Amino acid sequence: DLCAVLNCEGVLEVLMRKLLHPSATVQMRSMNAISSLICSDLLSHDHMSSVTRSHLQQLSEGSPGPVANRATKILRQFEALSRSKPPLNGSDLKRTRLNS
């Protein structure tokens, strides 16, 4: 359903902005919610990764601690998910083009 996808997109945008919040608690809560979205399959992993990657990268390179560790863990999760995708076959490519 398109409305559900748009709502998830909006939620992801808010969560991404919360990654910039100065509070470690807010950042951790945002990353926990992002992890839940990853597990839900409501949005594509590629899209979620592209939207959040730069902010997660900043956090993972920040001062050592739970926030940096969690950001690194999510980035690794995105990397693993992108490696585990099966290659597209001809019919998948046609379907992708038709849905674009």
Backbone bond lengths (Angstrom), bond angles and torsions (degrees), N, CA, C in turn:
res aa  C-N    CA-C-N  psi(-1)  N-CA   C-N-CA  omega(-1)  CA-C   N-CA-C  phi
1 D - - - 1.450 - - 1.533 108.53 -
2 L 1.323 116.10 129.26 1.452 122.51 -175.71 1.523 112.02 -61.71
3 C 1.319 117.72 -39.84 1.470 120.36 -179.83 1.519 110.97 -61.92
4 A 1.317 116.83 -41.45 1.472 120.58 179.43 1.523 110.13 -62.80
5 V 1.333 117.34 -41.28 1.459 120.89 179.69 1.523 109.60 -65.16
6 L 1.328 117.25 -43.41 1.461 119.96 179.55 1.521 111.01 -63.40
7 N 1.320 117.78 -39.22 1.461 120.49 177.61 1.524 110.48 -64.68
8 C 1.322 117.31 -41.48 1.466 120.69 178.03 1.523 110.69 -64.47
9 E 1.323 116.24 -38.52 1.467 120.51 176.82 1.525 109.89 -60.42
10 G 1.329 116.24 -44.22 1.460 120.96 178.85 1.513 111.86 -63.04
11 V 1.311 116.58 -42.76 1.471 121.38 178.12 1.529 109.64 -61.57
12 L 1.327 117.21 -44.25 1.457 120.73 -179.97 1.528 110.85 -62.24
13 E 1.332 117.25 -40.04 1.465 120.67 178.30 1.528 111.20 -61.97
14 V 1.337 116.61 -43.25 1.467 120.71 178.45 1.526 109.89 -63.92
15 L 1.330 116.54 -44.43 1.467 120.09 179.95 1.523 111.08 -62.48
16 M 1.316 116.54 -38.89 1.456 120.63 179.13 1.530 110.04 -62.55
17 R 1.332 117.12 -43.48 1.466 120.19 178.59 1.527 111.30 -65.02
18 K 1.330 116.73 -33.83 1.472 120.63 179.19 1.528 111.56 -67.57
19 L 1.328 117.29 -22.20 1.460 119.77 175.83 1.527 110.98 -63.53
20 L 1.334 116.83 -22.88 1.465 121.89 -179.64 1.524 112.49 -86.89
21 H 1.324 117.49 -7.85 1.464 122.08 -178.52 1.530 109.45 -62.67
22 P 1.337 117.87 142.80 1.472 119.61 -178.73 1.536 114.66 -70.09
23 S 1.324 117.53 -17.78 1.461 120.44 -177.90 1.530 111.34 -82.47
24 A 1.339 115.85 126.98 1.461 120.73 177.66 1.524 110.84 -62.76
25 T 1.318 117.25 -33.47 1.470 121.00 179.04 1.519 110.59 -63.58
26 V 1.325 116.94 -45.06 1.465 121.39 178.79 1.524 110.00 -64.20
27 Q 1.321 117.27 -42.19 1.460 121.15 179.00 1.530 110.80 -62.56
28 M 1.320 117.00 -44.19 1.472 120.52 179.74 1.525 111.01 -63.96
29 R 1.318 117.20 -42.73 1.476 120.39 178.26 1.516 110.84 -62.27
30 S 1.320 116.23 -41.23 1.460 120.10 178.23 1.528 110.61 -62.68
31 M 1.324 117.11 -43.52 1.458 120.04 179.90 1.526 111.80 -67.58
32 N 1.323 117.08 -34.13 1.468 119.62 175.46 1.524 110.61 -64.20
33 A 1.323 116.52 -41.08 1.466 120.00 178.43 1.532 110.82 -67.28
34 I 1.328 117.21 -39.09 1.474 120.47 177.00 1.529 109.90 -61.86
35 S 1.322 116.85 -41.47 1.464 120.37 177.23 1.526 111.42 -61.15
36 S 1.310 116.25 -39.25 1.466 120.06 177.58 1.527 110.76 -64.38
37 L 1.332 116.61 -40.38 1.473 119.58 177.47 1.527 111.08 -64.21
38 I 1.316 116.91 -36.94 1.473 120.49 177.93 1.527 109.51 -60.48
39 C 1.313 116.47 -44.12 1.470 121.26 -178.26 1.527 112.53 -71.50
40 S 1.319 117.30 -23.31 1.466 120.68 -174.56 1.522 113.72 -79.47
41 D 1.323 118.03 -22.58 1.474 122.59 -175.44 1.523 112.65 62.13
42 L 1.332 118.29 24.95 1.462 120.95 177.10 1.525 111.62 -76.51
43 L 1.322 116.44 -28.20 1.462 122.32 176.86 1.523 108.25 -126.77
44 S 1.318 116.40 156.23 1.463 118.86 178.96 1.528 109.58 -68.72
45 H 1.314 114.45 143.11 1.459 119.71 179.75 1.522 111.12 -63.99
46 D 1.334 116.26 -36.57 1.465 119.87 179.15 1.524 110.85 -62.06
47 H 1.329 115.59 -43.58 1.464 119.68 179.78 1.530 110.67 -64.71
48 M 1.318 116.14 -47.19 1.459 119.82 -179.29 1.525 110.72 -60.51
49 S 1.303 115.89 -41.62 1.460 120.37 179.50 1.525 110.92 -62.89
50 S 1.328 116.91 -45.36 1.464 119.81 -178.17 1.528 111.86 -65.55
51 V 1.322 117.45 -33.54 1.468 121.48 -179.21 1.530 111.37 -73.76
52 T 1.315 117.50 -38.14 1.467 120.80 -171.37 1.525 114.84 -103.70
53 R 1.329 117.68 -13.74 1.467 121.33 -171.02 1.531 113.81 -53.60
54 S 1.324 118.90 -48.25 1.468 119.45 -174.31 1.529 111.45 -64.17
55 H 1.330 116.73 -40.38 1.463 119.78 179.70 1.527 111.22 -69.85
56 L 1.325 116.65 -40.45 1.461 119.97 177.48 1.526 110.42 -64.94
57 Q 1.321 116.56 -38.22 1.468 121.07 178.14 1.520 110.44 -62.16
58 Q 1.341 116.88 -43.35 1.470 120.90 177.80 1.525 110.72 -59.58
59 L 1.329 115.71 -45.59 1.461 119.67 -179.38 1.524 111.39 -65.32
60 S 1.323 116.91 -40.11 1.469 119.80 -177.61 1.525 111.31 -68.03
61 E 1.327 116.98 -26.08 1.466 121.35 179.94 1.528 111.53 -92.68
62 G 1.327 116.96 -1.05 1.460 121.20 -179.81 1.514 111.67 -76.96
63 S 1.326 114.83 -164.38 1.461 118.84 -177.29 1.529 110.38 -62.52
64 P 1.332 116.37 140.30 1.467 120.99 -178.07 1.525 111.65 -58.55
65 G 1.309 115.10 143.26 1.456 120.51 178.51 1.513 110.89 153.63
66 P 1.329 116.94 -169.47 1.468 121.14 -175.91 1.522 114.07 -60.48
67 V 1.338 117.39 -37.83 1.473 119.89 -178.65 1.527 109.77 -65.48
68 A 1.317 116.82 -49.34 1.472 120.65 179.78 1.528 110.78 -62.31
69 N 1.320 116.96 -40.71 1.469 120.61 179.45 1.521 111.32 -63.40
70 R 1.320 116.82 -43.37 1.473 121.27 -178.62 1.528 110.60 -66.63
71 A 1.327 116.20 -42.75 1.471 119.98 178.85 1.525 110.37 -61.36
72 T 1.326 116.65 -43.19 1.467 121.16 178.75 1.528 110.43 -62.30
73 K 1.317 116.41 -41.46 1.462 120.86 -179.99 1.536 111.22 -62.39
74 I 1.327 117.31 -42.43 1.472 120.52 179.36 1.526 109.82 -66.79
75 L 1.326 117.67 -42.67 1.465 120.29 177.86 1.527 110.82 -59.31
76 R 1.325 117.31 -41.93 1.475 120.84 177.67 1.526 110.95 -65.37
77 Q 1.327 115.88 -35.59 1.463 119.68 178.24 1.530 110.09 -64.24
78 F 1.326 117.34 -44.00 1.465 120.47 176.30 1.521 111.29 -61.06
79 E 1.328 117.15 -42.08 1.463 120.71 179.22 1.523 110.96 -62.12
80 A 1.322 116.25 -44.17 1.467 120.16 179.72 1.523 111.13 -63.89
81 L 1.315 116.58 -40.38 1.469 120.09 179.76 1.524 111.26 -65.96
82 S 1.328 117.42 -37.49 1.463 119.47 -179.61 1.525 110.89 -71.49
83 R 1.337 117.63 -31.00 1.474 120.81 177.61 1.522 111.60 -74.17
84 S 1.331 117.02 -28.69 1.465 119.86 -174.17 1.522 113.58 -87.95
85 K 1.354 117.49 -2.18 1.462 119.49 179.31 1.514 110.09 -69.41
86 P 1.332 116.80 133.70 1.467 118.65 176.18 1.528 110.03 -70.01
87 P 1.329 116.89 148.88 1.465 119.00 178.46 1.524 110.43 -65.20
88 L 1.342 114.75 148.62 1.466 119.63 178.81 1.519 109.66 -73.87
89 N 1.337 115.53 139.95 1.451 118.38 173.19 1.531 107.87 -101.91
90 G 1.298 118.02 179.89 1.464 122.20 -175.81 1.510 113.75 -55.85
91 S 1.335 118.37 -44.83 1.461 120.20 -178.31 1.525 111.15 -68.56
92 D 1.348 117.65 -33.41 1.460 120.54 176.03 1.519 111.03 -64.61
93 L 1.344 115.95 -40.46 1.459 119.54 178.73 1.520 111.48 -63.18
94 K 1.337 116.93 -42.07 1.466 120.47 178.74 1.516 109.86 -62.34
95 R 1.322 117.31 -45.14 1.463 121.76 -179.32 1.530 110.28 -62.55
96 T 1.344 116.76 -41.29 1.464 121.00 179.26 1.508 110.40 -61.83
97 R 1.329 116.72 -43.30 1.469 120.66 179.66 1.520 111.51 -65.91
98 L 1.324 117.05 -38.80 1.460 120.25 -179.86 1.531 111.67 -68.54
99 N 1.327 116.75 -32.98 1.461 120.26 -178.69 1.521 112.22 -82.39
100 S 1.317 118.35 -10.09 1.471 120.83 -178.27 1.494 111.27 -80.14
